Amino acid sequence: MKKKKNIIDEIIKIKNELVTERINEIFRKRPEHYRTELAMLGFEWLDDDCPDEVEEENNAAPENKDQELLVAYFNGEVELSDELVEVFLKEKLSNRPNYALLRRYFRQGNGNLKTLIYHGLEIDPTDDGFLNDLSLIHEFHPMLGELIERYTEACRIQEDLDSFSELAQDFFYNTTLDGYEAYYALKEIYGSDTPKGKVIDSLVYMEEALSRQPCVEH
């Protein structure tokens, strides 16, 4: 009985470590998605205790010159340029990004924002930042087919296995709420006897470990 309890404790420990790792990854790579992705891990939100995001977005104002430039671009007052793309990336990756301001234009499905994202993906189709940006627009304005196409192509192009693993995870988490099984779709492409196929196998195993609830007998 003691041996069985030790095994169960070890399973719980591993699961907790996987959940913690996943939470850290969410806030490191996709903080603007945190509510959706934490909900996928089983967290529940009590909306009455949360600020009204739409109201927060409507009240948001530029806090510096770069943000003023971005707002001017989103409103059609400035043309797209490499400099503007750099400003967008700088603001998005800053220590204190104005998420409410940026999220307002994602929620709108702003056409100029989409153009900027597409421009970034034309330069590098595997750029996880722009792919995540596209997935955030998808949350407000569904475009599942295009998201699947973009991620599938990015996974095909990416040769570095560590980067491929991260892309595949993003693909899965950014489409799973739509009922799409990204891991199994990639599995059909790469099989089990290829390096990419083996990466997918390990990701499936990890995901199953996260979702599996240990059964403890009293």
VOGU-3710 file (C-alpha; in Angstrom, 3 decimals, decimal comma):
1> mkkkkniide> 0,000/0,000/0,000  2,844/2,371/0,855  4,496/1,648/-2,511  1,228/2,407/-4,315  0,865/5,677/-2,404  4,419/6,680/-3,361  3,656/6,032/-7,030  0,482/8,143/-6,830  2,357/10,933/-5,078  4,988/10,866/-7,816
11> iikiknelvt> 2,307/11,054/-10,521  0,722/14,055/-8,784  4,139/15,701/-8,445  4,899/15,240/-12,157  1,467/16,574/-13,133  1,874/19,640/-10,931  5,288/20,299/-12,472  3,814/20,047/-15,974  0,962/22,428/-15,077  3,384/24,913/-13,526
21> erineifrkr> 5,605/24,749/-16,600  2,598/25,315/-18,848  1,404/28,316/-16,805  4,879/29,875/-16,907  4,980/29,376/-20,672  1,603/31,073/-21,104  2,672/34,203/-19,253  6,072/34,212/-20,952  4,935/33,747/-24,537  1,228/34,611/-24,732
31> pehyrtelam> 0,223/36,869/-21,826  -2,533/38,474/-23,907  -4,174/35,002/-24,184  -3,851/34,096/-20,518  -7,566/33,914/-19,678  -8,358/31,550/-22,551  -5,351/29,320/-22,060  -5,648/29,049/-18,278  -9,303/28,105/-18,749  -8,060/25,213/-20,911
41> lgfewldddc> -6,018/24,020/-17,917  -9,134/23,938/-15,751  -9,074/27,376/-14,139  -12,442/29,070/-13,725  -13,003/32,814/-13,961  -15,528/34,683/-11,856  -16,295/37,526/-14,248  -17,978/39,620/-11,588  -14,589/39,987/-9,901  -12,771/40,923/-13,130
51> pdeveeenna> -12,622/44,369/-14,719  -14,635/44,872/-17,873  -12,068/44,322/-20,609  -14,061/46,179/-23,254  -14,436/49,211/-21,021  -10,735/49,052/-20,203  -9,916/48,946/-23,910  -12,234/51,833/-24,734  -10,629/53,953/-22,038  -7,065/53,048/-23,012
61> apenkdqell> -4,930/55,833/-24,440  -1,388/55,958/-25,870  1,229/56,387/-23,162  4,203/57,287/-25,350  5,182/58,409/-28,852  5,512/54,873/-30,186  1,985/54,011/-29,101  0,716/57,210/-30,689  2,374/56,129/-33,941  0,738/52,698/-33,763
71> vayfngevel> -2,695/54,208/-33,144  -2,196/56,529/-36,098  -1,331/53,517/-38,259  -4,310/51,470/-37,052  -6,547/54,458/-37,830  -5,182/54,733/-41,378  -3,213/57,928/-40,849  0,244/56,389/-41,361  1,550/53,938/-43,977  3,038/50,564/-43,058
81> sdelvevflk> 6,835/50,580/-42,917  9,665/48,464/-41,519  10,124/51,104/-38,831  6,499/50,778/-37,799  6,804/46,992/-37,580  9,796/47,452/-35,275  7,762/49,847/-33,119  4,940/47,295/-32,905  7,340/44,563/-31,792  9,055/46,884/-29,327
91> eklsnrpnya> 5,754/47,838/-27,703  4,427/44,304/-27,623  7,606/42,952/-26,002  8,218/45,838/-23,619  8,296/45,307/-19,866  5,077/47,265/-19,461  3,051/46,883/-22,671  -0,227/48,749/-23,009  -2,241/45,559/-23,488  -5,627/47,260/-23,242
101> llrryfrqgn> -4,755/49,650/-26,070  -3,392/46,938/-28,357  -6,180/44,508/-27,498  -8,766/47,075/-28,625  -7,529/46,757/-32,210  -7,287/42,978/-32,001  -10,900/42,858/-30,806  -11,925/45,095/-33,706  -10,166/42,831/-36,197  -8,483/46,016/-37,402
111> gnlktliyhg> -7,561/45,682/-41,080  -4,292/47,585/-40,771  -3,255/45,398/-37,831  -3,922/42,324/-39,977  -1,816/43,819/-42,764  1,057/44,332/-40,338  0,796/40,730/-39,101  0,658/39,350/-42,648  3,683/41,459/-43,553  5,607/39,943/-40,656
121> leidptddgf> 4,626/36,423/-41,718  5,685/37,098/-45,301  9,154/37,909/-43,981  9,233/34,852/-41,701  6,317/32,364/-41,905  7,617/30,622/-38,766  7,573/33,716/-36,535  5,712/32,544/-33,437  4,969/36,091/-32,313  3,049/37,008/-35,454
131> lndlslihef> 1,344/33,602/-35,519  0,157/34,193/-31,956  -1,025/37,656/-32,986  -3,071/36,074/-35,758  -4,519/33,584/-33,290  -5,576/36,437/-30,994  -7,505/38,035/-33,844  -9,019/34,589/-34,442  -10,381/34,593/-30,879  -12,478/37,649/-31,736
141> hpmlgelier> -13,037/37,061/-35,466  -12,867/33,316/-36,252  -10,542/32,389/-39,097  -9,731/28,784/-38,232  -8,984/27,657/-41,768  -6,341/30,316/-42,294  -4,825/29,723/-38,851  -4,502/25,989/-39,580  -2,931/26,718/-42,962  -0,416/29,177/-41,503
151> yteacriqed> 0,638/26,903/-38,637  0,843/23,816/-40,845  3,119/25,667/-43,263  5,239/27,053/-40,418  5,704/23,558/-39,005  6,690/22,280/-42,462  9,315/24,979/-42,930  10,808/24,890/-39,440  13,744/22,451/-39,349  15,023/23,110/-35,832
161> ldsfselaqd> 13,279/20,492/-33,686  13,102/22,631/-30,535  11,497/25,467/-32,485  9,247/22,962/-34,251  8,100/21,672/-30,852  7,206/25,187/-29,710  5,323/25,883/-32,944  3,407/22,616/-32,642  2,417/23,456/-29,063  1,247/26,915/-30,108
171> ffynttldgy> -0,680/25,330/-32,984  -2,399/22,952/-30,574  -3,284/25,484/-27,887  -4,426/28,145/-30,356  -6,867/25,825/-32,145  -7,982/23,233/-29,605  -10,936/25,290/-28,327  -12,259/25,166/-31,895  -12,222/21,378/-31,742  -9,207/21,007/-34,004
181> eayyalkeiy> -6,718/18,244/-33,146  -3,464/19,837/-34,282  -1,193/17,141/-32,865  -3,054/14,385/-34,684  -3,143/16,411/-37,901  0,640/16,832/-37,689  0,971/13,150/-36,815  -0,714/12,254/-40,083  1,835/14,367/-41,944  5,011/13,220/-40,177
191> gsdtpkgkvi> 4,152/9,717/-38,950  6,068/8,098/-36,087  9,419/7,279/-37,671  10,566/10,825/-38,481  12,256/13,317/-36,124  9,236/15,630/-36,269  6,877/12,691/-35,737  8,763/11,708/-32,596  8,461/15,266/-31,294  4,700/15,104/-31,804
201> dslvymeeal> 4,559/11,762/-29,973  6,277/13,314/-26,955  3,916/16,317/-27,017  0,869/14,035/-27,141  2,250/12,107/-24,170  2,784/15,320/-22,198  -0,701/16,596/-23,024  -2,264/13,328/-21,916  -0,271/13,510/-18,674  -1,625/17,023/-18,078
211> srqpcveh> -5,227/16,033/-18,675  -5,149/12,713/-16,830  -6,581/12,875/-13,328  -4,937/10,395/-10,947  -7,386/8,107/-9,196  -6,675/7,801/-5,470  -8,306/4,994/-3,502  -9,152/5,715/0,100
//
